[in-house]
Amino acid sequence: MEGGGQLTQVESDVVRRQFGCGAGQHAGVVRQLEHQRGLGGCGQQREFGRVEVAYAGKALLCTAMCRIMQQEGMALDTASTGELFTAVSAGFPLNKVKLHGNFKTDELLGMALKYQVGRIVADSITELQRLSRIAVEMGKEADILIRVGPGIKTQTHSYIQTGQADSKFGLSIASGAAMEGIKLALSLPGIDLRGLHCHIGSQLFGLDSYARTVEMMTEFIRLVRAETNWTCDELDLGGGLGIAYTPEDAPPSVAELADVICPALKSAAEAQGLPLPKLILEPGRSIVGPAGTTLYTVGPVKVIPGVRTYVAVDGGLDPATGDRPEVARRGGVAAVVGGGHDGPGEGVFAVGLDATGET
Ligand SMILES: Cc1ncc(COP(=O)(O)O)c(C=O)c1O
């Protein structure tokens, strides 16, 4: 790579030849494991007894990534049969695996129980009921977190806001669904409720959303305790830390994130009269995104005069590298390698292979 961090024509040709690239492979190695080190350190410095950092596999998962995370002592988030299968194939310690998703089939729940994954993150009332039934049938106990919607709207692209009331994920605090889900989970056979989870969105630059989330969640945990006598032992605040896609972007560092979350949780727990829960974070993009470059080949170019120009590339738009619609649409990621082009111009949109209309 040249000093500026851009691939030269020669380098891109080498990568292409070596890896058969052109289908959006992520040609890089992970070098961003400061989360684990930074937050682990924060745990010690701030007298946090228990901190766990789980890599959110949806950002980029293959067996090699699983092995790196294992070496780093990290936990792993999965959100599909394929991701769970990858973790199993890599020999990743399954007691450190979490399973997420707003629609987990019976088969997937059964697979998670069979492999005894560390935590299943329940997303709905019906999922809780199905999980209980399947666990009882299999003679297993499911250790779960419940995904809660804290009602926090973050400053990020609407496609990746997930903490607000209008979200497909989780049980909302405001509507009463979260409390209902907790009571149900406490009453169901085959279910052991260990804690609560939330994930307010991705590509976040403003750390105040995390502080508000901590406040919301601890206040809710106090209410739950008062109403049910159940004490939340694990609080998972999800991922979301943003990364730079353009030279102008200045995302907060992991240390800055820890400087907000750790004291906020400590003082909120004290203020609410709660024991300090285990703090869990689930970074994805901020670990793997800055670690590499995705190489695409430009295909058809569709010019719609006076409207815009679509440039099709031969891959999907990958969250790991930032080639998500919101980024591609503001032209932030593209750098043209070779071919005598100047780079993307105004009104030029990169689009991937996806069959959906969005990307
Ligand atoms: C439940 C959950 N946890 C963690 C993440 C990772 O988020 P990020 O890659 O923004 O850190 C996501 C991303 O969608 C998620 O849905």
The ligand as an SDF file (V2000), in Angstrom:
LIG
                    3D

 16 16  0  0  0  0  0  0  0  0999 V2000
  -27.2380   -7.0140   17.8570 C   0  0  0  0  0  0  0  0  0  0  0  0
  -26.0520   -6.3620   17.2290 C   0  0  0  0  0  0  0  0  0  0  0  0
  -24.8990   -6.2970   17.9250 N   0  0  0  0  0  0  0  0  0  0  0  0
  -23.8030   -5.7420   17.4010 C   0  0  0  0  0  0  0  0  0  0  0  0
  -23.8170   -5.2150   16.1160 C   0  0  0  0  0  0  0  0  0  0  0  0
  -22.5520   -4.6350   15.5780 C   0  0  0  0  0  0  0  0  0  0  0  0
  -22.6670   -3.2920   15.3160 O   0  0  0  0  0  0  0  0  0  0  0  0
  -21.4320   -2.4920   14.7600 P   0  0  0  0  0  0  0  0  0  0  0  0
  -20.8820   -3.2690   13.6070 O   0  0  0  0  0  0  0  0  0  0  0  0
  -22.0050   -1.1930   14.3440 O   0  0  0  0  0  0  0  0  0  0  0  0
  -20.4310   -2.3610   15.8710 O   0  0  0  0  0  0  0  0  0  0  0  0
  -24.9940   -5.2380   15.3640 C   0  0  0  0  0  0  0  0  0  0  0  0
  -25.0310   -4.6620   14.0110 C   0  0  0  0  0  0  0  0  0  0  0  0
  -25.9940   -4.6240   13.3140 O   0  0  0  0  0  0  0  0  0  0  0  0
  -26.1380   -5.8390   15.9320 C   0  0  0  0  0  0  0  0  0  0  0  0
  -27.3070   -5.9170   15.2730 O   0  0  0  0  0  0  0  0  0  0  0  0
  1  2  1  0
  2  3  1  0
  2 15  2  0
  3  4  2  0
  4  5  1  0
  5  6  1  0
  5 12  2  0
  6  7  1  0
  7  8  1  0
  8  9  2  0
  8 10  1  0
  8 11  1  0
 12 13  1  0
 12 15  1  0
 13 14  2  0
 15 16  1  0
M  END
$$$$
